[in-house]
Amino acid sequence: MSLWQVRRTGDHVERLRKIHPTRTVHLTEGVPDFFAISLHDANGHRISTATAPFCGPIDGEYVRVSSAGPAEATYPQQCGTKLTRGLVLGIDNGWASALNVVVPFPSKAADGTYTLTIKINAAYRKQLGLAAAPSTASVRLTVKTDSGGKCDPLCPARREAAHPTVAPGAPTKDTDSLTTADGVPDLRALPAHDMSTEHQGQRDFLDFGATIWNAGSGPLVLEGFRRGNRPRMDAVQFIYRHGHPVASHPVGQLEFDTRRGHNHWHLEDVARYDLLDAHGHRVLVSGKQSFCLAPTDPIDLTIRGADWQAESSDLGSSCGGEEAIWLREVLQAGWGDTYYQDRAGQSFDITGLPNGRYQVRVTADPHHRLAETSYRNNVGLVSVVLGGTAGHRTVKVVR
C-alpha cells in the first residue's frame, strides 16, 4: 500500500510527494506510528512510551477552532475497512480533533506528577516539512492511587489525563449523452468475499459477502415515488452536477421487503449473484437481487468526485417504512454497499452439488437500467473450490 501527501482542488486529488511509512500501511488502522508518546516522571526520566496511528478525526470530537478554515468539515471521519482500496486522511485548516491515546503506566511507579508528551513522529515530520515545536504537545498529570485500591486496566494515566488544548488560529433527459458527462456514476462489482459454508437442517449452503461500489464522478441518486396505495414505487435516477440535479429518467421499481431483518424498500435488479461451473455456465442464482442502497464501505476516496463525508452528505439514504410515499437512496462516489448473503434464499444452496472448482459472479446493474459511464466493469468474479462431505462442506478461494 503506497502513501502520498495530496492536495485537493475541486474534484481532483493532486499527489504532492510520496511518503515512506515506518511500516506496512493498513487502511483499517491509518498511518502507522504517526504519533510518538512518552511519559516522564517529575525528574524528567522517561518511564513509558507508545505509538499511535493517524486516521483523521475519528478518535474524539472534531471541532472548529478558527475561522480560517471551511465552515463545514471536509475530510472523512473514519478509517477504511478491509474492502478499502484508496483512502484520504486529513484534518481541515482551522479544525482540531482530540486524540484518545493509551500509554502503559508501570505498576511500580509511585503517585505523583508526570508529563505526557505527544509528538508527530520525526520520520513523518521530515517528509511533510513540519517544524518540531508545533508538532509537539505536553500535558502535566497528577497520578493518585484510589483509596479502595481498585482501578480499571487503563488508569491512572488515562483517567487523569486531559486532552491537550489546541490554540485557535490558522496553522502555518438524454441518457446516452449522460454517459460521458461529469457527475455520472459508474457502478462496479468487487469480487465476492468472506466465503464460508454452513449446514441448516438437511441442506448445505455457501455464504458470501457482495459489494458494489460507485467509481464515477458523481453520486448514484435514486428516488421512489408511490402512487396511491400501490405496493411498489416508481424508481427514478437523478444525475447531479455541482450539487444540483440536471437530468432524470425512470429505472424500474422499488418493492417493500417484508422479510425479517429488512422491512424497507429495495430497488429491484440492482445486482445479481450467481454461481458458475468451471466452464462458465450458471449453476445457481441467489434469491436476493435487490436491496436498499447506502454507503457502507469507503472503497476509493482518491477518485475524482469522491465524497469524503458520505455519512453527513446532504443527499443521504433513506430506506423508508411500509407507509412511505417517497424516499431517496444514494450511493456516493468512492463508496460501496456491502450485503452478506448468509440467509436461506440468498446464499447458494450447494446441497448435492459435486465438489470441484466454481466461480462466484457478482454483477452490478445487470440489465443496464441505470445511467453509468461504462457497463464493461460491472462484473466481479472469484474462483472457489468446493470440497468436504454432506453436512461438512468446505470452500477455498483460488487466487
Beta strands, then each sheet from edge to edge (+ up, - down):
strand 1: 3-9
strand 2: 12-19
strand 3: 31-40
strand 4: 46-54
strand 5: 62-64
strand 6: 95-97
strand 7: 112-120
strand 8: 136-143
strand 9: 187-189
strand 10: 193-200
strand 11: 203-214
strand 12: 220-225
strand 13: 232-241
strand 14: 244-257
strand 15: 264-267
strand 16: 271-276
strand 17: 282-285
strand 18: 297-298
strand 19: 326-331
strand 20: 335-341
strand 21: 348-349
strand 22: 356-364
strand 23: 379-389
strand 24: 392-398
sheet 1: 1+ 2-
sheet 2: 4+ 3- 7+ 8-
sheet 3: 5+ 6-
sheet 4: 9+ 11- 10+
sheet 5: 9+ 11- 20+ 18-
sheet 6: 9+ 11- 21+
sheet 7: 15+ 14- 13+ 12- 19+
sheet 8: 17+ 16- 22+ 23- 24+
end
